Amino acid sequence: MRELRDIVRGWTDLRDREAAVVLATVVSTSGSTYRRPGARLLLSMERWIAGGISGGCLERDVLSKAWWRTREGPVLVTYDSTSADDEESSAFGLGCNGRVDVVLERLSPSGEMHPLEFVARCLESRRPGMMVTVFRGVPGAETGCRLLLEGEEVQSDVAVGPVRDRLAEEAKGVLREGRTRTARLQTDAGLLEVLLEVVRPPRSLVVFGTGQDAVALVKLGSTLGFHVTAVSNTSGGLPPGRFEDADRKLTASPSTLAEKLILERDAAVVIMTHNMGHDGGYLHFALEAGCGYVGVLGPRARTDRLLSELSRRGFEPTDAQRAALYSPVGLSIGAEQPEEIALAIVAEIQAAFSGAEARSLRSLPGTIHPRAS
């Protein structure tokens, strides 16, 4: 999440200075690779700006060769280290035993189909979008061509016809699935290979509380790229200077919260006010909103008392709402200090939304990430 925001911020600065940039995008991988499709690297004529496409082994080659490689337009570059005797593997320091396809393209400060303008709009509107990038093309849909999907609006520099219609159909399907992937599409014009990328705004992290643990959680969430809202339950509001990392700051009691805050279904909510009276109201609000993660600080017995009080008032959580409730909040990592507690909570949020098992990688059989077929 943070990387995409940094890339947009870096591009905005270069755009305002009317400077050209090169964007490198990982469009396909196979075998063991450090980054997956959708990873990006932004560079100016002088230097690296933001992002990354590997653990450091490919960046040097991109930085030194991107400008002359893109002098005639977008180009696909393949880095392959699947052979133990591969000279390219040795030259770039590749040790992952994988293959990475990267599209390099020189971008002007603005344009109708500008990929970073599209990403910026998605982040600003906080609405997901779909970007299809052709990396092995056919006539009328060459390498670097794109199709952009915002709501029901489709924009594309792919020629009008069956290929464009097929891309739009694929894009809508992948946006519904919500998971970026590559695809090989057989068309009348030939075999087309594309990256179908879901561009998501940063996930919302809403923190109820003003204590040291809340400060640490807001700070870590911001560092990782969450869109962080800090909510104070006291009439005095948030303590000055302690929540500067929050994107939004609110003061709201449970009775006034609905007037000030709308919770997205994929939001993460953490309740840590240390106030039983207020925590019950915030818990009711978060569960009823259908948030994907609702964490409550404190022992399980405390949350049970909150739920019992809500039941007495007529609110019974559904099975789905109970499944989204994490109490005690956080992973068991021996956390005691506020920063350690924040780490345990954020790690649990990451695991919950990715569907991953929160276990040491050394205990898992097979590969770290699922391999593309």
Secondary structure, 3 states (H helix, E strand, C coil): CHHHHHHHHHHHHHHHCCCCEEEEEEEEEEECCCCCCCCEEEECCCCEEEECCCCCCCHHHHHHHHHHHCCCCCEEEEEECCCCCCHHHHHHCCCCCEEEEEEEEEECCCCCCCHHHHHHHHHHHCCCEEEEEEEECECCECCCCEEEEECCEEEECCCCCHHHHHHHHHHHHHHHHCCCEEEEEEECCEEEEEEEEEECCCCEEEEECCCHHHHHHHHHHHHCCCEEEEEECCCCCCCCCCCCCCCEEEECCCCCHHHHCCCCCCCEEEECCCCHHHHHHHHHHHHHHCCCEEEECCCHHHHHHHHHHHHHCCCCCCHHHHHCEECCCCCCCCCCCHHHHHHHHHHHHHHHHHCCCCCCHHHCCCCCCCCCC
